[in-house]
Amino acid sequence: MKLKFIFHFFILVFLLFGCSGVKKTTENKKTESEIKVEEVLKVESFNDFQVSKNFKIEEALIQNEILEIRLTYSGGCAQHQFTLYTAQQYQKSLPPKLPLFLMHDTGGDACREIKQETLLFNIEDLKYEGQKTVQFIINQEHTVDYTY
């Protein structure tokens, strides 16, 4: 009788705690409706912009008119906002180069958990007439070629 009780107790504990990990995994995945493609905002110049060192661009790539930026930053207690800007001042070179500026609003977050995020931006409007490739320079350090 005692052995049967212990057996049932362990099965109950396993079911209660074993399934909770599966629930957390599904909650952390973004659905297609939650994935948002942002527009690149146009400004007159970058004169008032300063390069932010509170995030690190790990990778930038382009697929189907979408610039995908994978980055890491410190946070976890507040909502962070990233905005990509262009002054549409193409540098005369082959291919033409276009500086882009990624701004990061921490929302006052002082937490130190390392977060990873993938940002998506529509770059269809950043083509250079008469050329088939533009090289983007993101925050003066990361380059990615946009061939269309």
C-alpha positions in Angstrom: 0.0 0.0 0.0 2.8 2.4 0.9 4.7 1.6 -2.3 1.6 2.3 -4.4 1.1 5.7 -2.7 4.7 6.7 -3.4 4.4 5.6 -7.0 1.2 7.6 -7.5 2.8 10.6 -5.7 5.8 10.6 -8.1 3.6 10.3 -11.2 1.5 13.3 -9.9 4.7 15.4 -9.3 6.1 14.5 -12.7 2.8 15.5 -14.5 2.6 18.8 -12.6 6.2 19.9 -13.1 7.0 18.1 -16.3 4.4 19.8 -18.3 5.1 23.3 -17.1 8.3 23.6 -19.2 6.3 22.9 -22.4 3.9 25.7 -21.6 6.7 28.2 -21.1 8.3 27.3 -24.4 5.1 27.9 -26.4 4.5 31.2 -24.7 8.0 32.5 -25.7 7.6 31.8 -29.4 6.3 34.6 -31.6 3.5 33.8 -33.9 3.4 35.3 -37.5 0.8 37.9 -36.4 3.3 39.1 -33.7 6.2 39.6 -36.1 6.2 43.2 -37.2 8.1 44.7 -40.2 9.0 48.3 -39.5 9.5 51.1 -42.0 12.8 53.0 -42.3 12.2 56.6 -41.2 13.6 59.4 -43.3 15.3 62.4 -41.7 17.2 65.5 -43.1 20.6 64.5 -41.6 22.3 62.6 -38.9 23.9 65.7 -37.3 22.1 65.3 -34.0 22.5 61.5 -33.8 25.0 59.7 -31.6 26.0 56.1 -32.0 24.6 54.1 -29.1 26.9 51.5 -27.4 24.1 49.9 -25.4 23.4 47.2 -27.9 25.5 45.1 -30.3 24.6 44.1 -33.8 25.4 40.4 -34.2 24.3 40.0 -37.8 22.6 41.9 -40.6 21.2 40.3 -43.7 18.6 40.9 -46.4 15.9 38.6 -47.7 13.0 39.6 -50.0 13.2 43.4 -49.5 13.5 43.0 -45.7 16.6 44.0 -43.7 16.9 41.6 -40.8 19.1 42.8 -37.9 19.9 40.4 -35.1 21.2 42.1 -32.0 21.8 41.7 -28.3 21.3 44.3 -25.5 21.1 44.4 -21.7 17.7 44.7 -20.2 14.6 42.7 -19.3 12.6 45.0 -17.1 11.1 47.4 -19.6 10.0 47.6 -23.2 12.9 48.5 -25.6 12.2 50.3 -28.9 14.5 50.3 -32.0 14.1 52.7 -34.9 16.1 52.7 -38.2 16.7 56.0 -39.9 18.1 57.1 -43.3 19.0 60.6 -44.5 19.0 59.2 -48.1 22.4 60.6 -48.7 24.0 58.1 -50.9 27.8 58.1 -51.1 29.2 58.1 -54.6 30.9 54.8 -55.1 30.3 51.5 -56.8 28.1 50.2 -55.4 26.5 53.4 -53.9 26.7 53.4 -50.1 23.9 54.5 -47.9 24.4 55.2 -44.2 21.6 53.9 -41.9 21.3 54.8 -38.2 19.7 52.4 -35.7 18.5 54.2 -32.5 17.8 52.3 -29.3 15.4 53.6 -26.6 15.9 51.6 -23.4 12.7 52.8 -21.8 14.7 53.5 -18.7 15.5 49.8 -18.3 18.4 49.3 -15.8 18.2 45.5 -15.7 21.2 43.4 -16.9 19.8 40.3 -18.5 21.2 39.8 -22.0 18.4 39.9 -24.4 18.4 38.8 -28.1 16.1 40.4 -30.6 15.6 40.3 -34.4 14.4 43.5 -36.0 12.8 43.6 -39.5 12.7 46.6 -41.7 11.2 47.2 -45.2 14.0 48.5 -47.4 12.1 48.5 -50.7 12.2 52.4 -50.9 16.0 52.5 -50.5 16.9 51.5 -54.0 19.3 53.7 -56.0 18.1 54.5 -59.5 20.3 53.1 -62.2 22.1 50.6 -59.9 21.3 47.0 -59.0 23.1 47.1 -55.6 23.4 49.4 -52.6 25.7 48.9 -49.7 24.1 49.8 -46.4 26.4 51.0 -43.6 24.6 50.6 -40.3 25.8 52.8 -37.4 29.1 53.4 -39.1 30.3 49.8 -38.6 28.2 47.1 -40.1 27.8 46.7 -43.8 25.3 44.6 -45.8 24.7 44.6 -49.6 21.2 45.1 -50.9 21.0 43.6 -54.4 17.7 43.9 -56.2 
